[in-house]
Amino acid sequence: MKSRFWVPLLALWLSGCSLWSEDLGQPRLVVNLTAATNINPNAEGKPSPVELRVYQLTKRNAFEQADFIQIYDDDQGILKSELAVVRQLPSLLPGESRQEVIPLGAGVQFIGVIAGFADYREAKNKVIYQPVIVHSAAINIEVDGINLTVSGEEE
């Protein structure tokens, strides 16, 4: 009778351990996205979705030296050996808030973000950030009008 009680309890306990093993696995980058209701105004001034790319970089030099169009058109060629991982995020909608979780590449020290605003010449559309990376990292990406902001978060 005692084994009938302990066997299911032991199985439940062991399966519960596997729930936490996910956090101990591959390092990850948690990206918290927030968009104001006025983002990326089109020709009529109406808000529209914006395209975002997140670059995981081992160094910052190439990203800082290149302009938005150079990176947008040829990120692989421009960023070369400094690029560990690039992720095109689903378009961010006006007023939207969401979270994306991305595997964190080996040797990543910097996170670069670009936003494909319609008025890219006037926009603040390129930001580089150095997060605190222990095992994983978290960043906040905020879009307001034609301005892109990236900040960090304790993970």
PEWO-V386894 format. One record per residue. RES is the residue in one letter. NEAR is the number of other C-alpha atoms within 10 Angstrom. Layout:
res,near
RES,NEAR
RES,NEAR
This chain:
res,near
M,5
K,6
S,8
R,8
F,9
W,11
V,11
P,11
L,12
L,11
A,10
L,11
W,11
L,11
S,11
G,11
C,10
S,10
L,9
W,10
S,10
E,10
D,12
L,9
G,9
Q,13
P,18
R,17
L,21
V,19
V,20
N,19
L,17
T,20
A,22
A,16
T,17
N,18
I,24
N,30
P,19
N,13
A,9
E,6
G,10
K,12
P,18
S,18
P,21
V,21
E,16
L,21
R,18
V,20
Y,23
Q,27
L,28
T,18
K,19
R,19
N,11
A,17
F,26
E,14
Q,11
A,15
D,13
F,21
I,14
Q,14
I,17
Y,15
D,10
D,11
D,18
Q,14
G,11
I,18
L,22
K,13
S,12
E,21
L,24
A,19
V,18
V,18
R,13
Q,12
L,13
P,12
S,14
L,21
L,20
P,22
G,15
E,13
S,14
R,10
Q,12
E,11
V,11
I,18
P,14
L,19
G,18
A,13
G,12
V,19
Q,18
F,22
I,24
G,20
V,23
I,21
A,25
G,20
F,24
A,17
D,14
Y,15
R,10
E,10
A,17
K,18
N,22
K,23
V,19
I,20
Y,18
Q,18
P,20
V,16
I,17
V,8
H,14
S,19
A,20
A,18
I,21
N,15
I,20
E,16
V,26
D,16
G,18
I,20
N,16
L,21
T,17
V,21
S,15
G,16
E,13
E,10
E,13
